[in-house]
Amino acid sequence: MFTYLILIHEFGHVLAGIYFKWNIKEIIILPFGGLTKFEELLNKPIIEEFIITIMGPMFQILGYYILKCKVDSSLFTFFNNSILIFNLLPIIPLDGSKILILILQKFISFYKSYQILLFFSCIFFIFLLLLNSLIFKSVFLLTTLLLLHKHIYKVYKEYRLYFKKFLLERYLYKLYFKKHENINGASLKRIKRDYKHLFYIGNRYITEREILRKIFDKHTLL
């Protein structure tokens, strides 16, 4: 039952990814669930990634109701609810963390969204760790938290590289964005996903592509 729920959950992500023609890198089955990795640009539309993310939980709920009448409903319900609630926590790399960062990136910069995501991931991770130590005392949950810690630390070490990759994509590819925003100064850390930007520097406007070209030609980042 547990494996069935995990597989149907990941199938939701995969199906949505296929619909939007995203490249699927790998599907990993973990103790606390699964993880579908895509090999795509960081500048993909937020709405596409959001739909791909929520399709996992939605397919799991659908799969639960399809099989509910044919199995031990109390145990099956416990598995389903446990996976859903845990997976929607804002802890890297759970779906809850992906939903949180996509919502953040709708309103704030790409760089800042990762800093806030890391903050929430650490807070919820510590909370679960204390909860397990004081109440649950579960070896399974402790093992799961250790695996989550590995992912959180990886993002902490590499989110600045994600940011550089995010900028490099905008420099190398002709990406089209409907929305525009002006930025006072030359801070690239204020660049938002799904937006094209104009930088107001020295009493004149400089296009995003122009400032990125100058920066990458010098192999530095502001």
Backbone hydrogen bonds, N-H to C=O, Kabsch-Sander energy under -0.5 kcal/mol:
donor,donor_aa,acceptor,acceptor_aa,energy
5,L,1,M,-2.1
6,I,2,F,-2.0
7,L,3,T,-2.8
8,I,4,Y,-2.5
9,H,5,L,-1.8
10,E,6,I,-2.5
11,F,7,L,-2.2
12,G,8,I,-1.3
13,H,9,H,-1.3
14,V,10,E,-2.6
15,L,11,F,-2.9
16,A,12,G,-1.9
17,G,13,H,-2.4
18,I,14,V,-2.6
19,Y,15,L,-2.1
20,F,16,A,-2.0
21,K,18,I,-1.0
22,W,17,G,-3.1
24,I,22,W,-0.6
25,K,23,N,-0.6
25,K,37,K,-2.5
26,E,37,K,-1.4
28,I,35,L,-3.3
30,L,28,I,-0.6
30,L,33,G,-3.8
33,G,30,L,-1.3
35,L,28,I,-2.9
37,K,26,E,-3.1
37,K,35,L,-0.6
39,E,23,N,-3.1
40,E,38,F,-0.8
44,K,41,L,-1.0
49,E,45,P,-1.7
50,F,46,I,-2.6
51,I,47,I,-2.2
52,I,48,E,-2.4
53,T,49,E,-2.2
54,I,50,F,-2.5
55,M,51,I,-1.6
56,G,52,I,-0.5
56,G,53,T,-0.9
58,M,54,I,-2.1
59,F,55,M,-2.3
60,Q,56,G,-2.1
61,I,57,P,-2.3
62,L,58,M,-2.2
63,G,59,F,-3.1
64,Y,60,Q,-2.2
65,Y,61,I,-2.0
66,I,62,L,-1.8
67,L,63,G,-1.7
68,K,64,Y,-1.4
70,K,67,L,-1.7
71,V,67,L,-0.6
71,V,68,K,-0.9
73,S,71,V,-1.0
76,F,72,D,-2.5
77,T,73,S,-2.6
78,F,74,S,-1.8
79,F,75,L,-2.3
80,N,76,F,-2.5
81,N,77,T,-2.8
82,S,78,F,-2.4
83,I,79,F,-2.5
84,L,80,N,-2.4
85,I,81,N,-2.7
86,F,82,S,-2.4
87,N,83,I,-2.6
88,L,84,L,-1.3
89,L,86,F,-1.5
91,I,89,L,-2.3
94,L,91,I,-2.6
96,G,87,N,-2.5
97,S,89,L,-0.6
97,S,94,L,-1.0
98,K,94,L,-1.3
99,I,95,D,-2.6
100,L,96,G,-2.1
101,I,97,S,-2.3
102,L,98,K,-1.9
103,I,99,I,-2.1
104,L,100,L,-2.5
105,Q,101,I,-2.7
106,K,102,L,-0.7
106,K,103,I,-0.6
107,F,103,I,-0.6
107,F,104,L,-1.6
108,I,104,L,-3.3
110,F,191,I,-2.2
112,K,189,K,-0.5
113,S,109,S,-2.0
114,Y,110,F,-1.2
115,Q,111,Y,-1.2
116,I,112,K,-2.2
117,L,113,S,-2.2
118,L,114,Y,-2.4
119,F,115,Q,-1.7
120,F,116,I,-2.4
121,S,117,L,-2.6
122,C,118,L,-2.2
123,I,119,F,-2.2
124,F,120,F,-2.5
125,F,121,S,-2.1
126,I,122,C,-2.5
127,F,123,I,-2.1
128,L,124,F,-2.3
129,L,125,F,-2.3
130,L,126,I,-2.5
131,L,127,F,-2.4
132,N,128,L,-2.6
133,S,129,L,-2.0
134,L,130,L,-2.4
135,I,131,L,-2.5
136,F,131,L,-1.4
137,K,132,N,-3.2
142,L,138,S,-2.0
143,T,139,V,-2.5
144,T,140,F,-2.3
145,L,141,L,-2.5
146,L,142,L,-2.0
147,L,143,T,-1.8
148,L,144,T,-2.2
149,H,145,L,-2.6
150,K,146,L,-1.5
151,H,147,L,-1.4
152,I,148,L,-2.6
153,Y,149,H,-2.7
154,K,150,K,-1.8
155,V,151,H,-2.1
156,Y,152,I,-2.4
157,K,153,Y,-2.3
158,E,154,K,-1.6
159,Y,155,V,-2.1
161,L,158,E,-0.8
162,Y,158,E,-2.1
163,F,159,Y,-1.9
164,K,160,R,-1.9
165,K,161,L,-2.6
166,F,162,Y,-2.6
167,L,163,F,-2.1
168,L,164,K,-2.7
169,E,165,K,-2.4
170,R,166,F,-1.2
171,Y,167,L,-1.3
172,L,168,L,-2.7
173,Y,169,E,-2.5
175,L,173,Y,-1.5
177,F,175,L,-0.5
179,K,194,D,-0.7
181,E,196,K,-2.1
183,I,198,L,-3.0
185,G,183,I,-0.5
185,G,200,Y,-2.3
188,L,186,A,-0.8
190,R,187,S,-1.2
191,I,188,L,-1.9
195,Y,192,K,-1.1
196,K,179,K,-2.4
198,L,181,E,-1.8
199,F,206,I,-3.2
200,Y,183,I,-3.2
200,Y,198,L,-0.5
201,I,199,F,-0.9
201,I,204,R,-2.6
204,R,201,I,-0.8
206,I,199,F,-3.0
208,E,197,H,-1.4
211,I,207,T,-2.1
212,L,208,E,-2.3
213,R,209,R,-2.3
214,K,210,E,-1.9
215,I,211,I,-1.9
216,F,212,L,-2.9
217,D,213,R,-1.9
218,K,214,K,-0.9
220,T,215,I,-2.1
